[in-house]
Amino acid sequence: MPITTKLTIADKPINATYENVTGLTGGTDLGAKFDVTKTDGVYTVVMDSSAGSSGSGYAPGNTVTIKGSDLGGVDGTNDLIVTVATIGAGGKIATYGAVGTGRVGDGDIDVLFEGTGTSAKAETFLLGGKKFEFNLSVTSKGVATVTHPVLDNVSLVLTDVERLAFSDKTVAFDVKGDAGEVYALLAAAFGNGDVTEKLLGKYIAAKDSGKTDSEVAQLILNSKEYKEDALGSSNETFVKQVYKNVTGETIGMSDLEYFTGILDRKEISQPDLLEYASNLEFFRSEDYIDLVGMTTITYVPEAI
């Protein structure tokens, strides 16, 4: 079974001090000023050291609301509430308490992830969000980089990883491995233009479950989709279908009789012949399905 690693993207924690900030008490600013230090979303509050920072006219129980937007966050969600406990002459604040949760993050380069796959057969990384919401580039050596088209604070670099799963689709990098084998089998059975992301998802799941290429071929040939596409499942229908898909030409009578004959005599099975056809070098070349030129295969995960 494939190993799956989940990536949770969160804002990079920030430590910052906001000096000489003030707020409102019942709609009236009475002049108290504070220095607020935010460490990983936790506020620490001290009275500002400048003259007059204790304010005037306060009474015990008054609250001073410092807006979240003044503290690198969001109003309401990240507000800091200072509650007056005791006062000095003229209503100056003497002691106080404070509550509130700061925003964790500053909006800058919040995520830079570099991942290297293990020896797992099909290691998969999960990334929240739909595929179209991200940009994906893959080098000739199989290194994948994921970025966001608008937000520049997400960057993932993946090496030797077979799959990257979004919430709607999965991208397979193992074109020279299991995903590519499934693609070639489907192209030989249905025709290159009829290989859909759902078909790929269904039979890649079968391959990932441990089935051999021949067993996956058998599942394909047993499927309702194949029988409808080929207009039957007899040996003659199978030979005509696969020959046309692999060569692009209609099979001649002598070749039809030869391949049908070896199938009728059970010298080879339909699944094994489909696997053999899918592995033909010219079929995988750039002139046909161009499996050799692909860097990724996108599919919609489906249960077999």
DARAVEN-V422792 format. One record per residue. RES is the residue in one small letter. SS is DSSP state (2 for helix, 1 for strand, 0 for the rest). PHI is phi in whole degrees, -180 to 180 (* if undefined). PSI is psi in radians with two decimals (none if undefined). Layout:
BEGIN
res;ss;phi;psi
RES;SS;PHI;PSI
RES;SS;PHI;PSI
END
This chain:
BEGIN
res;ss;phi;psi
m;0;*;2.59
p;0;-70;2.61
i;0;-88;2.33
t;1;-118;2.25
t;1;-117;2.22
k;1;-97;2.27
l;0;-101;2.15
t;0;-105;2.04
i;0;-94;2.18
a;0;-139;2.81
d;0;-62;2.52
k;0;-68;2.21
p;0;-60;2.56
i;0;-130;2.45
n;1;-109;2.12
a;1;-151;2.67
t;1;-119;2.24
y;1;-107;1.96
e;1;-96;2.58
n;1;60;0.72
v;1;-97;2.62
t;0;-136;3.07
g;0;-152;-2.92
l;1;-110;2.54
t;1;-123;1.85
g;0;58;0.52
g;0;89;-0.07
t;1;-121;2.15
d;0;-80;2.03
l;0;-104;0.21
g;0;92;-0.02
a;0;-70;2.44
k;0;-129;2.47
f;1;-131;2.72
d;1;-107;2.15
v;1;-117;2.13
t;1;-102;2.25
k;1;-111;2.11
t;1;-124;1.91
d;0;51;0.70
g;0;88;-0.05
v;1;-100;2.19
y;1;-86;2.42
t;1;-124;2.24
v;1;-122;2.30
v;1;-133;2.72
m;1;-70;2.38
d;0;-62;2.53
s;0;-80;-0.18
s;0;-72;2.73
a;0;-60;2.43
g;0;82;0.06
s;0;-70;-0.29
s;0;-77;-0.16
g;0;71;-2.86
s;0;-160;2.74
g;0;80;0.17
y;0;-82;2.78
a;0;-132;2.66
p;0;-54;2.35
g;0;97;-0.27
n;0;-61;2.58
t;1;-119;2.46
v;1;-112;2.04
t;1;-99;1.96
i;1;-95;2.12
k;0;-63;2.48
g;2;-59;-0.57
s;2;-68;-0.35
d;2;-83;-0.09
l;2;-123;0.49
g;0;74;0.36
g;0;-131;-2.56
v;0;-118;2.36
d;0;-58;2.40
g;0;90;-1.11
t;0;-66;-0.72
n;0;-115;0.37
d;0;-63;2.62
l;1;-113;2.16
i;1;-106;2.01
v;1;-100;2.17
t;1;-109;2.17
v;1;-72;2.25
a;1;-100;-0.97
t;1;-133;2.76
i;1;-127;2.83
g;0;-111;-2.83
a;2;-58;2.39
g;2;72;0.24
g;2;78;0.39
k;0;-72;2.49
i;1;-72;2.21
a;1;-102;-0.92
t;1;-134;2.77
y;1;-162;2.92
g;1;-126;2.85
a;1;-145;2.47
v;1;-136;2.70
g;0;149;2.72
t;1;-122;2.15
g;0;-82;2.76
r;0;-71;2.28
v;0;-90;1.79
g;0;132;2.76
d;0;-125;0.03
g;0;82;0.04
d;0;-108;2.36
i;0;26;1.03
d;0;-72;-0.56
v;1;-134;2.13
l;1;-135;1.81
f;1;-114;2.32
e;1;-122;2.07
g;1;-121;2.47
t;1;-122;2.23
g;0;-69;2.87
t;0;-98;-2.87
s;0;-86;0.21
a;0;-60;2.61
k;0;-62;-0.73
a;0;-147;1.39
e;0;-75;2.29
t;1;-122;2.30
f;1;-103;2.39
l;1;-102;2.27
l;0;-128;2.11
g;0;-62;2.53
g;0;106;2.76
k;0;-83;2.73
k;2;-58;-0.71
f;2;-68;-0.23
e;2;-81;-0.08
f;1;-129;2.76
n;1;-101;2.41
l;1;-130;2.23
s;1;-129;2.53
v;1;-132;2.25
t;0;-81;2.96
s;0;-65;-0.36
k;0;-93;0.10
g;0;87;0.21
v;0;-84;2.14
a;1;-104;2.37
t;1;-122;2.23
v;1;-114;2.20
t;1;-133;2.89
h;1;-99;2.38
p;0;-68;-0.36
v;0;-115;-0.86
l;0;-86;2.22
d;0;-95;0.31
n;0;-105;0.26
v;1;-129;2.14
s;1;-148;2.13
l;1;-123;2.34
v;1;-120;2.09
l;1;-119;2.30
t;1;-125;2.34
d;0;59;0.63
v;0;-110;2.34
e;0;-82;-0.61
r;1;-139;2.55
l;1;-127;1.99
a;1;-100;2.17
f;0;-96;-3.11
s;0;-73;-0.35
d;0;-116;-0.51
k;0;-142;2.87
t;1;-124;2.41
v;1;-105;2.17
a;1;-99;2.27
f;0;-99;-0.16
d;0;-87;1.00
v;0;-64;-0.58
k;0;-87;0.13
g;0;-125;-2.37
d;2;-62;-0.76
a;2;-63;-0.68
g;2;-67;-0.67
e;2;-62;-0.75
v;2;-65;-0.72
y;2;-59;-0.80
a;2;-65;-0.70
l;2;-61;-0.77
l;2;-67;-0.69
a;2;-65;-0.65
a;2;-71;-0.59
a;2;-82;-0.69
f;2;-107;-0.42
g;0;103;2.46
n;2;-56;-0.68
g;2;-72;-0.23
d;2;-105;0.17
v;0;-81;1.92
t;0;-100;2.85
e;2;-66;-0.55
k;2;-72;-0.70
l;2;-62;-0.77
l;2;-59;-0.79
g;2;-62;-0.71
k;2;-64;-0.79
y;2;-90;-0.36
i;2;-67;-0.64
a;2;-61;-0.69
a;2;-65;-0.74
k;2;-64;-0.74
d;2;-66;-0.41
s;0;-76;-0.11
g;0;112;0.06
k;0;-75;2.60
t;0;-78;2.95
d;2;-60;-0.69
s;2;-66;-0.66
e;2;-68;-0.67
v;2;-65;-0.71
a;2;-59;-0.72
q;2;-62;-0.74
l;2;-61;-0.74
i;2;-62;-0.83
l;2;-70;-0.42
n;2;-82;-0.21
s;0;-74;2.64
k;2;-62;-0.66
e;2;-62;-0.74
y;2;-67;-0.82
k;2;-62;-0.62
e;2;-71;-0.69
d;2;-69;-0.68
a;2;-87;-0.19
l;0;64;0.68
g;0;144;-3.07
s;0;-141;0.18
s;0;-68;2.89
n;2;-61;-0.73
e;2;-65;-0.75
t;2;-63;-0.74
f;2;-61;-0.83
v;2;-62;-0.79
k;2;-61;-0.77
q;2;-63;-0.91
v;2;-70;-0.69
y;2;-61;-0.79
k;2;-63;-0.75
n;2;-67;-0.62
v;2;-84;-0.67
t;2;-103;-0.35
g;0;81;0.11
e;0;-126;2.77
t;0;-79;2.35
i;0;-69;2.47
g;0;-79;2.87
m;2;-62;-0.74
s;2;-65;-0.75
d;2;-67;-0.66
l;2;-62;-0.79
e;2;-65;-0.67
y;2;-64;-0.95
f;2;-69;-0.66
t;2;-65;-0.66
g;2;-63;-0.79
i;2;-69;-0.46
l;2;-75;-0.78
d;2;-61;-0.64
r;0;-84;0.01
k;0;61;0.55
e;0;-75;-0.37
i;0;-154;2.67
s;0;-98;2.83
q;2;-57;-0.82
p;2;-60;-0.72
d;2;-69;-0.62
l;2;-71;-0.63
l;2;-64;-0.74
e;2;-63;-0.76
y;2;-60;-0.82
a;2;-63;-0.67
s;2;-69;-0.32
n;0;-96;-0.01
l;0;-62;2.30
e;2;-60;-0.75
f;2;-67;-0.53
f;2;-67;-0.64
r;2;-85;-0.09
s;0;-73;3.01
e;0;-65;-0.31
d;0;-80;-0.24
y;0;-122;-1.80
i;0;-87;-0.20
d;0;56;0.72
l;2;-63;-0.54
v;2;-69;-0.37
g;2;-96;-0.12
m;0;-78;2.54
t;0;-111;-0.40
t;0;-143;2.77
i;1;-131;2.14
t;1;-99;2.36
y;1;-145;2.80
v;0;-100;2.05
p;0;-56;2.26
e;0;-136;2.57
a;0;-87;2.43
i;0;-79;none
END
